[in-house]
């Protein structure tokens, strides 16, 4: 009897100790966000820990929009957060910039191609895709702000724009309500060409065209992003089939989508422009605001204000 009691007591103490030791971790993972700019570490997914740069406006409330901003090839999430900070304060949305550093995501394939396939071309587990960090990170941010948000918006510039347009096609993203891909260098085209230049080859069957085309994707192009000599512009036979510059390739991407969708599938993708803007995230960001906040159709005054603000920068 005493052995039984001792065993049960030990088991109970062990369970209690485990519970107590786990509690601070949970509390830390969901610690409230203070107003202003901050940095957190996100570990609530199957991939590596991610530094996340955040800006929460002073006036943010439980329903404030959450906007994910995807950085470019330099992996400089802090700079991207800082470039979006004033817009977040002005329009009262929360900026969240997950940073996919080179240590854990050293290649184009591991970050902006989604980590869908490994170096040998084999399909990676979906839980390890870089795309798979976004939905659980959204839950984490909602927890940290004690929010009521049911969906989020997604923006990316350059390599981040590549991440976004592929996310729209490949990711399980049931709560993504708006997506803006700005100045992508090249695209995974909505056709049967082998990945990464199309939806075929090793990734065939991973995309539902009808589902992808129904998602709200805005392709935001700077009208002066036409530098063929940019060292970060991919130049090869496959990329050049899409166009000679980022500006041209954006049009090629949408044309391919229209061709693939045809009359059978509704297409909820469109192109918009940032006049006189080149390859510059800070200058592109104001032009994305109406589409991220859901005001593109209903608030032309906001679009005019955003353009005026951009012209002053």
C-alpha positions, 0 to 999 in steps of 0.5 A, a space after each residue: 500500500 505504501 509503495 502504491 501511495 508513494 508511486 502515486 504521490 511521485 507521479 502527481 508531483 512529477 505531473 505538477 512539476 512538469 505543469 509548473 515548468 511548462 507554464 512560464 514558457 507558455 506565458 513567455 511565448 504569449 507575452 503582451 506586445 508593448 506599444 511601439 517597436 519591439 522584437 520577439 522570437 517565434 518558436 511555435 512552428 516546426 521550423 527554426 526559431 524566427 526573429 520577428 520585428 513588430 510595430 504596434 501603434 499607440 492606438 492599436 486595439 483588439 480589431 487592428 489589422 495585422 499586416 505581415 511584411 516579408 523582407 527582401 534578399 538582405 534578410 533585414 527584417 528590422 529595416 522593413 519594420 522601420 520603413 513601415 512604422 509610420 504607416 502603421 501609426 497613421 493607419 492603425 495596423 500592426 506590422 509583423 516582420 518574420 525574419 528568415 536569416 541566412 543561417 537557417 534559410 541560406 538560399 532562395 529555395 529555402 526562403 522565397 521559394 517556400 522551402 517546398 523542395 530540398 536541394 535534391 528536388 525532393 518534396 519537403 514536409 509541408 510543416 517545414 515550408 517557410 510558408 508554414 510559419 505564417 498562420 501559427 505566427 498570426 495566432 501568436 500575435 493575436 494572443 499577444 495583443 489579446 485581439 479579435 482578429 480573424 484574418 491578416 494581410 500579407 505584403 512582400 517586396 522583391 524577394 518578399 514579393 516572390 514569397 507572397 505570390 508563391 504563398 498565394 499559390 502553395 500555402 494553406 492560408 485559410 485566414 489570409 484576406 489580402 496579399 500584395 506582391 511588390 516588385 518581384 524579380 521573377 515568378 513561379 508562373 501559373 502553368 505546367 513548367 517545372 518548378 521553380 518556374 512553373 507549377 509542374 515538375 516536382 511540385 505537380 499537384 500541390 497547387 489548386 489553380 481554382 483556389 489560388 486564383 480565387 485568393 486576392 492577390 495584388 501585383 504592385 509594380 514600380 513603374 521605374 523598376 526597369 534596371 536590367 543591370 540590377 545585380 539582384 535581378 535574375 537573368 537566365 533563359 527561363 526568367 527572361 521568358 517572363 520579361 526583361 525587367 521586374 516591371 515586364 515580368 509582373 505583366 507576364 505573370 498576370 497574363 499567364 494567370 489570365 491564360 490559365 484561368 480562361 473563362 472557366 475559373 474566376 481570377 481575383 488577381 490584378 496589377 496596380 502601379 506605384 508611379 515613378 517608383 523604382 526598386 525601393 520598399 520604403 517608397 512602394 509601401 504607401 501604395 500597398 496600403 489601400 489593398 492591404 486594408 481592404 479599401 481599394 474599391 471603397 475608399 478612393 480618397 484613401 488612395 489619393 491620400 496615399 499617393 500624395 504621401 508617397 509623392 512627398 517622400 
